[in-house]
């Protein structure tokens, strides 16, 4: 079995007069044999464990089973073995890799899409940047499945072969020769080859792999249509070009991801040390190299082989060199994608991003690149499709470090010893000396730098100026780069922008965030095409120039935390194009003009923590408004209860009240987020027609003073998230819409009644902790699927029967997840298989036919601190038989745990426990949480030992984690959580948790 791993040799087990299950589980005659071995090798138990593991692995391989054969049957059996082995030897397996680290899991992932054996014709793409391992995966798939097809062909290096004379014809000839098993194939032209492929292969189920395809014409010649091949065929294409796969309309695309840290270190170590782990003296250096490689297998192999058998001084020297001059063997492979770009604008976009714009917002960069005449949208799309660039979920550019270094090397290599001739500079020492000599400078980044001398020599071709910490009080009069698209002078010393205003027709973005001395804005008539004005935390700003109302293209205004700003000019409300207005923390702004309703494009209005006491009634005219947040704006309660018929009066006829919001909101048909946290809302000031907000998805009413909610909430058919945390006068919650996913009613201390939840088929999370008066939640036990998290800590008056019903439904039916249910309580339920004191349990898996998929875990715990500090806590599941450990991150806790004991019950998913395995569960939630009792429910489990020395068990788990490290597989639903002490951080983390838990698939 060791040769199978290290030398990739084929292993075919023969179970001669022995039951394979005895081999796998080491039962029967193996029991006594291994008992003797363990006594004999008492000081070298690893050897015995390796034997056990090898036998188990052998039973998972395809082979032959013959028990108690008669002589004639034995002869037939031998002949069959000879035939099968001969067939195997007659077929050449492709060499995959010297050290195939991390390969099995990636092949397993893609196998899900291949559907080998089905009657359909399947096309699958393997996509990734150069050196990521696409070809290696394709070879492994070929070796695994080729025996299941009538014919097979692996066409390697399609891109390079196609460039040669008659290259595509040669590929066609190879395909037909491989499938038809003849060398007599001669093709006169590509068109004739296409016809032959269609004629000869249309009735054959084949496996065809086209490796390294970069042009559609290559596919046109070999595999353009599915009907060229017979039913059951599988065609796999490896490429760096996603657009090519879209054009071919493949069934699925598997994007190859980088290696994780553990895989990277192991692969590098095999090449650098001929071992799975670095030599002790080289561990830190090895981790530095691995970090530089960024999980790219090619780089790990090249650098590992290069550093093999070199001294530490040579390693350090090589690392220093890599920071300036990347390894040519790596760059050559990566550069193929860059050289394949069709025009210079795409190459310029790649180089600009690799030098200046990694981790920056895509929309922001597009404006700059468009200002350079680069047609950025289509260019960026091409880079993404060619695996040269990625865009994160937050719309920021991401690029592999080695691709970034490749871009810098492309610029450097044109004249390695003359930085002044480079088109882009990135090292301060190079840039400073030649800054004023670049007459065509387009992009300039000078963070926290003071320049001495004449500024007129700076290029007038500048499109982007980023100068954080700009040291002057005014922009110099002799500095006039009239083509600027973006000025970014965050943390500047500016009092005013210009003493003598200058015209900037092309300027789109002005960012002066954190310029604490800026007291007034510039005359905006000099920036006629401005699109974004960003003045966050300009704490001295008290005046906005009235010319702002003339900016016809302005879409974003950010005045967050401009604490001296009292009012917006009347002209501001003439901005028809404005989409986002941020006034968060402008504590002196106390009103919005009635003309607010005329800002027809407004989609986002954030006025949290302002002094606004009443929003103009014209807000209901904002038909495009999607996000409205007025958190902390405390309107004055009305003295009389409003009449219900007001909701039917048109907005312009509504009588003015002292309410924060109009009494009726009908008209805000696009509103998806309404945040009214801590707005002093009472029963007579909360809008009466919330039901009219037909698009509302998130409603935040936390920390308000109403006693009840309108039953009309049930009419919000798109509502997903309702937040009522700390509404301490709220007594009941009405019927809720079936669309609801999260309900947060924590700290509702007088809440005593909830209507039936059985209709909430989409709910994932329910948070009711510290709602002391609740006795039950009707229908909850019928809706635990698909709920993944229920928190009722501190609900100390819950009925016993209600709690037992919840626990049994969660555990007995195996629903829910690792998140689980929190309830008050101090006893493990009687029906649990095993109960004991302390934080660990051992049990033996019994009577399991296949694999134990999971079990229920129950924990009794309490807190010894009012506020919990961060601790790397977890629940660990150990298989002592197979010497494996899985660590699950601890359940999320959003605030101080109430006094007293509490129960947590969850379902732990696992797939590596088989009959007879010795299992242990250890719960370690840190020094501030006391785990008092723990229980496991698995109907077939048998207890094998008591919980002795719980502290040692906990320490053993820590030791195992350190040894196994990141090789441990972590459950998909884990989230690293910590106790947060401030309300703002708690709110932020709660939102993050909701985002993460929403991703859980069922």
TAPERA-V844235 format. One line per field, one symbol per residue. psi: psi as a letter, one per 20 degrees, with the letter a starting at -180 (. if undefined). A space follows every 50 residues. Layout:
# TAPERA-V844235
psi = ???
This chain:
# TAPERA-V844235
psi = hhhhghjkqppoqonokqphhhggjlachhghghggghhhlhjlhhgghh gggggghhiiqpbqoopmqrghhhghggghgggghghghipoqppfqhnm pjgghhhhghhhihlpiriropppqoqrrpjikgggggghgghhihijqh qqpooqlggghhirpkghghggggghgggilqjjppphrgghggghgggh iijpoqoppopmpiqhhghhhglhqhjirrqjqpppppriohhghghilq gqpoopqqqrgggghggghghhikriqqqgijgggghgggghhkjogghg gghghhipkrrhghgggggghhhhoqphhghgghighghiqhrhhhhggg ggghghjpjqpghghggghhhikjmgghgggghghjkiqqprhjkqpqpq hhhghgghhgghihnhjmhiiqhqqipghghghjgiinikphppomplqo ppapiiiqpijphpoompkpirhqpqhjomnijphppnlqkrjpgqgpgo qqpnhiphpookqkniiphqrroiiimhkphpookpkniipipppiihij oijpippokpkniiphqqqhhhjinhiphpoojpjniipjqqqhjhiimh iphpookqkrjpippqiihiinhjphpopkpjonqpqqiqpqqhihiiqq hiipqpajqgqqhpjphmiiphpookpljkpahjippilhhimijphpoo kqlajqhrqqiihiinijphopojpkniiphqpaqqqiiphpoolqknij pipprpjiimijphppojqjnhiphrnpigiikiokpippokqimijqqg hgghggggggghikrbahgappqqqjppqhjqgpqrqajqqqrppqlpge poirrppppprrqjqhpprppmqrppppohgilqqpppqqqppirpprqr qqqpprpppqjjprpiqpqppponjriipoogqqqpoohjqppiqrnpmh hhgghhggghghghbjhpppqhjqpoqqpphqhghggghggggggghhip q.
